[in-house]
Amino acid sequence: MRYMTIAEAAERWAVSLRQAQRLVAENRIPNARKFGKAWMVPADMDKPADLRRKRTAEKSLSSDLLYVLAETTIPFPSHNPDSFLNNVKEDRFRLIYDAELNYLRGRFQHVLQCYRKTEGDDAVRLRAAPMAIAASISLGDNRTYTEIGIWLKKCIEANKGSAAAAYADQSLATAAVSMIAPNMAPEWLKTGDFSHLPPPLRYYALYLRAKYFQCIRQYDLMLAVAQSALVFSSPEREITATDLYLRIICAIGLNIQGKRDEAGRRLLDTMRIAIPHGFITPFAELVTAFGGLMEQCLQQEFPGCYNTVMDQWKRTWKNWVTFHNQFTKDNITLILSLREYHIAVLAASRVPYSEIAKQYCISVGRLKNIILEIYEKLSISGRDELAKYVF
């Protein structure tokens, strides 16, 4: 089959380039294919009918959102992610990429500044919402988080059954799994039914599905979903935030299966992709999931970044605790100190006492006394009961 570029199609159909791009984003051109970063359409394709028909406000928002997604989900080049910004055509799209780069680097205030600049552009605001939610949690900014949540719920109500509503719902699902509040996850995420999601949303939905399985401690399924989603990624050439998180989830799953060496290799491979560009947030967010392996890998390969990653974890952890308690109505993170909670997570994950003691530079005997104190505070007697509290 012969193909033509979007620019050639726009000229042939006598429409603007943006209109032709929007047709591709709306999946209205059969057999359109993406070669590298460019979309191509069949050379004999006629202009889709009713291109200029009137649309409702709801459909217009969904149409613009799909166009925004098509323009803002292009991977960064792995050799120099920042160079990508120079090639972004529109300021509204540059805002999204700027927010994503700064989120990965832990510059959360900058992310919220980008989000506030989207006021009046609902499609771009929707696109930025998941990053803004995560940034507000990391900063402990409950006011901004609440404002975003209210706005997303209004979008869902005003645009029922649309791509805009689906994306808003997906953004709220991001908060639920990030806070380890699986009961607040939407039904479609629990069942894995993505049929209502437009194709551009489904890859990220797979990441959320893997996170959901992590929340409910079904680690084999978590690993299977993450590995399946990563089949088509190309880290040697391209970087996306979702890819980085999926790779770290794979490492978590392998670590829980007892394959610590393989988990370490996967984690180091991901660090080598991300950390040279300053992308530390995915690692800082998941320190507690590895039972000391994260720290070990950092000290081995990136000792100069060790304090940077751990300092970000310490800064954001207390804010995560506050949001977690708000979401789950659970007060375990108020009963235990930060150190005790971290030890509890490691113990519940079946990390050997000798490794936990080594991480905290204490004797195994002292560690056992701390764990007994944790059991006493929670009125429990063993690791199985502890897992019900911390996961």
PLY file of the C-alpha trace (Angstrom):
ply
format ascii 1.0
element vertex 391
property float x
property float y
property float z
element edge 390
property int vertex1
property int vertex2
end_header
0.00 0.00 0.00
1.29 3.45 -0.94
1.16 6.27 1.62
1.25 10.06 1.68
2.19 12.45 4.46
-0.36 14.40 6.48
0.82 17.59 4.76
0.24 16.02 1.35
-3.19 14.80 2.44
-4.16 18.27 3.70
-3.19 19.79 0.36
-5.07 17.15 -1.60
-8.23 17.49 0.49
-8.02 21.31 0.53
-8.07 21.50 4.34
-5.65 22.93 6.88
-2.82 20.82 8.23
-4.38 20.99 11.69
-7.70 19.65 10.38
-5.92 16.74 8.70
-4.02 15.97 11.93
-7.26 16.06 13.87
-8.80 13.49 11.51
-5.95 11.11 12.29
-6.29 11.76 16.04
-10.02 10.97 15.81
-9.28 7.65 14.06
-11.35 8.76 11.07
-8.77 7.67 8.50
-8.68 3.88 8.01
-5.25 2.23 7.75
-3.37 5.35 8.88
0.04 4.33 10.22
2.77 5.96 12.25
6.32 5.76 10.90
8.69 7.04 13.55
7.16 10.35 14.68
5.16 11.02 11.51
1.68 9.83 10.58
1.09 8.55 7.04
-2.26 7.88 5.35
-3.16 5.76 2.31
-2.32 7.62 -0.91
-5.72 6.86 -2.43
-7.71 7.96 0.63
-10.51 10.43 -0.09
-11.39 13.24 2.30
-13.67 11.90 5.08
-17.27 13.01 4.70
-18.85 15.75 6.80
-15.53 17.28 7.78
-17.11 20.65 8.44
-20.27 19.48 10.17
-21.28 21.29 13.32
-20.42 19.63 16.58
-21.65 20.04 20.11
-19.38 21.63 22.71
-18.83 18.22 24.27
-17.66 16.64 21.04
-15.46 19.62 20.28
-13.65 19.21 23.60
-13.15 15.49 22.98
-11.96 16.15 19.45
-9.45 18.74 20.63
-8.30 16.47 23.46
-7.56 13.63 21.04
-5.62 16.05 18.87
-3.68 17.27 21.92
-2.94 13.68 22.95
-1.67 12.85 19.46
0.70 15.83 19.63
1.89 15.39 23.23
2.52 11.65 23.55
5.51 11.56 21.20
8.49 10.02 23.08
11.53 12.07 23.97
14.77 11.15 22.18
16.82 9.13 24.65
20.10 10.91 23.88
18.79 14.45 24.62
15.18 14.77 25.83
15.36 18.55 26.21
16.18 19.04 22.53
12.67 17.85 21.74
11.19 21.13 23.01
12.78 23.00 20.12
10.71 20.99 17.64
7.30 21.42 19.30
5.06 23.41 16.98
2.61 25.07 19.37
3.08 26.72 22.75
0.15 24.77 24.22
1.94 21.50 23.44
5.30 22.80 24.64
3.63 23.48 28.00
2.78 19.79 28.39
6.26 18.57 27.51
7.80 21.19 29.80
5.60 20.00 32.67
6.51 16.36 32.04
10.25 16.98 31.96
10.07 19.00 35.17
7.89 16.40 36.89
10.42 13.69 36.14
13.10 15.95 37.67
11.11 16.62 40.84
10.37 20.28 40.11
6.78 20.06 41.22
6.11 23.78 41.66
7.05 24.30 38.02
4.58 21.55 37.03
1.76 23.38 38.81
2.78 26.65 37.17
2.44 24.96 33.78
-0.95 23.60 34.78
-2.21 27.05 35.82
-1.14 28.45 32.44
-3.61 26.06 30.76
-6.61 27.99 32.08
-9.06 28.57 29.24
-7.72 25.65 27.18
-9.73 22.73 28.54
-8.18 20.08 26.29
-4.64 20.96 27.37
-5.78 21.32 30.98
-7.20 17.80 30.86
-3.95 16.51 29.40
-1.96 18.17 32.20
-4.28 17.06 35.02
-2.59 13.73 35.96
0.81 15.40 36.32
-0.71 18.26 38.30
-2.47 15.81 40.63
0.79 13.95 41.28
2.72 17.20 41.78
0.16 18.55 44.26
0.39 15.33 46.28
4.19 15.49 46.33
4.02 19.10 47.53
1.26 18.45 50.06
-0.87 21.04 48.25
-4.33 19.86 49.21
-6.03 23.00 47.92
-4.75 22.56 44.35
-5.40 18.83 44.46
-9.01 19.43 45.54
-9.55 22.09 42.86
-8.30 19.73 40.15
-10.49 16.91 41.44
-13.62 19.07 41.46
-12.90 20.31 37.94
-12.36 16.76 36.64
-15.64 15.59 38.14
-17.44 18.48 36.46
-15.84 17.45 33.15
-17.12 13.90 33.60
-20.63 15.12 34.36
-20.73 17.60 31.46
-19.24 15.23 28.87
-20.69 11.82 29.68
-19.72 9.05 27.30
-17.01 11.13 25.60
-13.25 10.90 25.31
-13.01 13.94 27.59
-14.99 12.17 30.33
-12.90 9.02 29.93
-9.67 10.97 30.30
-10.94 12.86 33.35
-11.97 9.57 34.96
-8.56 8.09 34.17
-6.91 11.07 35.86
-8.90 10.43 39.04
-7.94 6.75 38.85
-4.31 7.87 38.86
-4.82 9.43 42.27
-6.53 6.31 43.66
-3.75 3.87 42.74
-1.01 6.36 43.66
-2.47 6.61 47.14
-2.78 2.82 47.48
-6.56 3.20 47.79
-7.78 0.35 45.53
-11.34 0.58 46.80
-11.57 4.00 45.17
-10.41 2.71 41.77
-13.09 2.81 39.04
-14.81 -0.43 38.07
-13.27 -0.47 34.58
-9.80 -0.51 36.12
-10.70 -3.35 38.49
-12.12 -5.49 35.67
-9.65 -4.45 32.98
-12.42 -3.41 30.60
-10.90 -0.60 28.51
-13.53 -0.71 25.77
-14.80 2.79 26.60
-11.31 4.30 26.37
-10.16 5.82 23.08
-7.02 4.04 21.75
-4.61 6.84 22.83
-5.58 6.27 26.49
-5.10 2.52 26.65
-1.33 2.30 27.09
-1.44 4.50 30.19
-4.47 2.48 31.35
-2.27 -0.63 31.32
0.15 1.15 33.65
-2.76 2.00 35.98
-3.91 -1.63 35.81
-0.44 -2.81 36.87
-0.49 -0.29 39.74
-3.93 -1.54 40.78
-2.61 -5.11 41.01
0.27 -3.77 43.11
-2.25 -2.14 45.45
-4.13 -5.43 45.98
-0.88 -7.46 46.20
-1.48 -9.57 43.09
2.14 -9.24 42.07
2.25 -11.92 39.38
-0.55 -10.14 37.51
1.16 -6.78 38.12
4.34 -8.09 36.52
2.51 -9.74 33.61
0.62 -6.54 32.71
3.74 -4.37 32.93
5.81 -6.76 30.82
3.09 -7.02 28.18
2.72 -3.26 27.97
6.46 -2.80 27.42
6.72 -5.11 24.43
6.74 -2.24 21.95
8.93 0.26 23.84
12.36 1.23 22.50
14.42 2.67 25.39
17.61 2.78 23.33
15.98 5.42 21.10
13.05 6.91 23.00
11.92 7.75 26.53
8.41 8.16 27.92
7.44 8.63 31.56
4.99 5.71 31.36
7.73 3.42 30.05
10.00 4.35 32.96
7.32 3.59 35.55
6.40 0.29 33.87
10.06 -0.77 33.90
10.33 0.00 37.60
7.13 -1.98 38.26
8.71 -4.96 36.48
11.71 -4.67 38.79
9.38 -4.55 41.83
7.59 -7.71 40.66
10.84 -9.60 40.13
12.11 -8.50 43.54
8.94 -9.75 45.24
9.32 -13.09 43.42
12.74 -13.43 45.05
14.65 -12.77 41.82
16.68 -10.01 43.46
19.62 -10.12 41.05
17.37 -9.88 37.99
15.34 -7.12 39.67
18.57 -5.22 40.35
19.61 -5.51 36.72
16.25 -4.22 35.53
16.34 -1.36 38.00
19.88 -0.41 37.00
18.96 -0.53 33.31
16.12 1.90 33.99
18.38 4.16 36.03
20.88 4.28 33.16
18.10 5.45 30.84
16.69 8.09 33.19
19.14 9.41 35.77
21.72 10.90 33.35
18.92 13.29 32.31
18.01 14.13 35.92
14.85 11.97 35.87
14.80 10.97 39.53
11.11 11.15 40.48
10.10 7.61 39.41
12.81 6.23 41.72
12.17 8.59 44.64
8.47 7.69 44.59
9.12 3.94 44.88
11.99 3.66 47.36
9.92 1.72 49.89
8.81 -0.90 47.35
12.28 -2.41 46.97
13.41 -3.31 50.46
16.79 -1.59 50.20
17.50 -2.60 46.58
16.90 0.94 45.31
19.50 2.34 47.67
21.94 -0.43 46.78
21.61 0.23 43.03
22.04 3.98 43.49
25.15 3.56 45.60
26.58 1.08 43.09
25.97 3.00 39.86
24.99 6.59 40.70
26.50 7.46 44.11
26.43 11.16 43.21
22.63 11.01 42.89
22.01 8.93 46.00
21.35 11.86 48.32
19.30 13.69 45.67
16.91 10.75 45.25
16.67 9.99 48.96
16.20 13.63 49.90
13.29 13.90 47.46
11.79 10.74 48.92
12.05 12.15 52.46
10.54 15.51 51.39
7.57 14.01 49.60
6.94 10.99 51.80
5.27 12.93 54.62
2.95 14.56 52.08
2.11 11.18 50.57
1.30 9.96 54.11
-1.17 12.79 54.61
-2.97 12.09 51.33
-2.91 8.33 51.92
-4.61 8.75 55.28
-7.17 11.11 53.72
-7.95 8.65 50.93
-8.09 5.45 52.97
-9.28 6.85 56.30
-6.41 4.81 57.71
-4.24 6.12 60.52
-1.36 3.62 60.45
0.99 6.27 59.12
0.06 8.46 62.07
0.55 5.69 64.63
4.00 4.76 63.30
6.95 7.05 62.74
8.36 7.40 59.23
11.22 5.04 60.12
8.86 2.50 61.69
6.53 2.61 58.70
9.40 2.04 56.28
10.61 -0.92 58.34
7.03 -2.25 58.48
6.76 -2.14 54.68
10.03 -4.04 54.31
9.07 -6.63 56.91
5.62 -7.15 55.38
7.33 -7.62 51.99
9.31 -10.54 53.49
12.67 -8.80 53.16
15.11 -10.78 55.37
15.79 -9.20 58.74
19.52 -9.23 58.03
19.03 -7.02 54.95
16.71 -4.60 56.76
19.17 -4.34 59.66
22.03 -3.69 57.25
20.08 -0.93 55.53
19.47 0.84 58.84
22.95 0.11 60.23
21.58 -1.68 63.29
21.89 -5.18 64.67
19.32 -7.87 63.85
18.48 -8.00 67.55
17.72 -4.28 67.65
15.62 -4.64 64.50
13.56 -7.42 66.06
12.88 -5.20 69.06
11.69 -2.39 66.74
9.39 -4.80 64.91
7.96 -6.03 68.21
7.27 -2.38 69.13
5.47 -1.96 65.79
3.36 -5.06 66.47
2.50 -3.72 69.92
1.43 -0.32 68.54
-0.81 -1.98 65.95
-2.04 -4.74 68.30
-0.96 -7.50 65.90
1.33 -10.51 66.18
3.00 -11.23 62.84
3.98 -10.32 59.29
0.77 -11.60 57.71
-1.31 -9.22 59.83
1.23 -6.44 59.21
0.77 -6.81 55.43
-2.94 -6.04 55.81
-2.04 -2.71 57.39
0.72 -1.46 55.13
-0.52 -2.62 51.70
0 1
1 2
2 3
3 4
4 5
5 6
6 7
7 8
8 9
9 10
10 11
11 12
12 13
13 14
14 15
15 16
16 17
17 18
18 19
19 20
20 21
21 22
22 23
23 24
24 25
25 26
26 27
27 28
28 29
29 30
30 31
31 32
32 33
33 34
34 35
35 36
36 37
37 38
38 39
39 40
40 41
41 42
42 43
43 44
44 45
45 46
46 47
47 48
48 49
49 50
50 51
51 52
52 53
53 54
54 55
55 56
56 57
57 58
58 59
59 60
60 61
61 62
62 63
63 64
64 65
65 66
66 67
67 68
68 69
69 70
70 71
71 72
72 73
73 74
74 75
75 76
76 77
77 78
78 79
79 80
80 81
81 82
82 83
83 84
84 85
85 86
86 87
87 88
88 89
89 90
90 91
91 92
92 93
93 94
94 95
95 96
96 97
97 98
98 99
99 100
100 101
101 102
102 103
103 104
104 105
105 106
106 107
107 108
108 109
109 110
110 111
111 112
112 113
113 114
114 115
115 116
116 117
117 118
118 119
119 120
120 121
121 122
122 123
123 124
124 125
125 126
126 127
127 128
128 129
129 130
130 131
131 132
132 133
133 134
134 135
135 136
136 137
137 138
138 139
139 140
140 141
141 142
142 143
143 144
144 145
145 146
146 147
147 148
148 149
149 150
150 151
151 152
152 153
153 154
154 155
155 156
156 157
157 158
158 159
159 160
160 161
161 162
162 163
163 164
164 165
165 166
166 167
167 168
168 169
169 170
170 171
171 172
172 173
173 174
174 175
175 176
176 177
177 178
178 179
179 180
180 181
181 182
182 183
183 184
184 185
185 186
186 187
187 188
188 189
189 190
190 191
191 192
192 193
193 194
194 195
195 196
196 197
197 198
198 199
199 200
200 201
201 202
202 203
203 204
204 205
205 206
206 207
207 208
208 209
209 210
210 211
211 212
212 213
213 214
214 215
215 216
216 217
217 218
218 219
219 220
220 221
221 222
222 223
223 224
224 225
225 226
226 227
227 228
228 229
229 230
230 231
231 232
232 233
233 234
234 235
235 236
236 237
237 238
238 239
239 240
240 241
241 242
242 243
243 244
244 245
245 246
246 247
247 248
248 249
249 250
250 251
251 252
252 253
253 254
254 255
255 256
256 257
257 258
258 259
259 260
260 261
261 262
262 263
263 264
264 265
265 266
266 267
267 268
268 269
269 270
270 271
271 272
272 273
273 274
274 275
275 276
276 277
277 278
278 279
279 280
280 281
281 282
282 283
283 284
284 285
285 286
286 287
287 288
288 289
289 290
290 291
291 292
292 293
293 294
294 295
295 296
296 297
297 298
298 299
299 300
300 301
301 302
302 303
303 304
304 305
305 306
306 307
307 308
308 309
309 310
310 311
311 312
312 313
313 314
314 315
315 316
316 317
317 318
318 319
319 320
320 321
321 322
322 323
323 324
324 325
325 326
326 327
327 328
328 329
329 330
330 331
331 332
332 333
333 334
334 335
335 336
336 337
337 338
338 339
339 340
340 341
341 342
342 343
343 344
344 345
345 346
346 347
347 348
348 349
349 350
350 351
351 352
352 353
353 354
354 355
355 356
356 357
357 358
358 359
359 360
360 361
361 362
362 363
363 364
364 365
365 366
366 367
367 368
368 369
369 370
370 371
371 372
372 373
373 374
374 375
375 376
376 377
377 378
378 379
379 380
380 381
381 382
382 383
383 384
384 385
385 386
386 387
387 388
388 389
389 390
